[in-house]
Amino acid sequence: MSGIKTKQSKGACEMDPERKERILDFLLFADKAKTVERAGYVDETGRHETDAEHMWHTALWAMLLYREIDFPVDLQHVLCLILVHDLVEIYAGDTYAYDTKGIKTQNAREEEAAGKLFSRLPEDLGRWLHDLWKEFEAAITPEARFAKALDHLQGFSQNCISKGTSWKENGITRERTFERTDLPRKTDPTLADMVESLYAIADACGAWPEVD
């Protein structure tokens, strides 16, 4: 496990009470990710997808595709990046991918949220999760590039699932979505092929808003 040492011992091992309390507090607090709504919809239910659902689904994409790409990645590390990447939105809220005004303040809001959120943990764990979040955002390591590309793909796929409900609500044209699919296209041929398949699904289900 990158970034933190694991402790293994035989027999009973009692955790420091304060450490246990802070970890448990964080785990209970992290449940709020289930209440942070994204712009995408769950199927045609009329209910918005939550951050927790998005991170779970993106993790599943990683599990099924990590052996299909042309460069090696550590799946455990990829999953850690994915499971942490949107936790800051518990404080910062979700920023819609096409919200040009919101994107201008997104980095500052999320940096502040990260400091506040991860400081709830014991110092070593807080530093580890904070580093994972920063690594994901930078998208430089192979694992982070893969994870971030899947983040974009999952968001696109959610619109395919809901037949473009949020795209239609916000007037997002097919051409506008290229800014979100450019990363997975450039990351790996397998992901680029997935992008083409998703566009075919979106086209077939009429996911795009009518343009005058």
Buried (B, 14 or more C-beta within 10 A) or exposed (E): EBBEEEEEEEEEEEEEEEBEEBBEEBEEBBEBBEEBBBBBBBEEEEEBBBBBBBBBBBBBBBEEBBEEBEEEBBBEBBBBBBBBBBBBBBBBBBBBBBEEEBEEEBEEBBBEBBEEBBEBBBEEBBBBBBBBBEBBBEBEBBBBBBBBBBBBBBBBBBBBBBBBBBBBEBEBEBEBBEEBBEBBBEBBEBBBEBBEEBBEBBEEBEBBBEEE
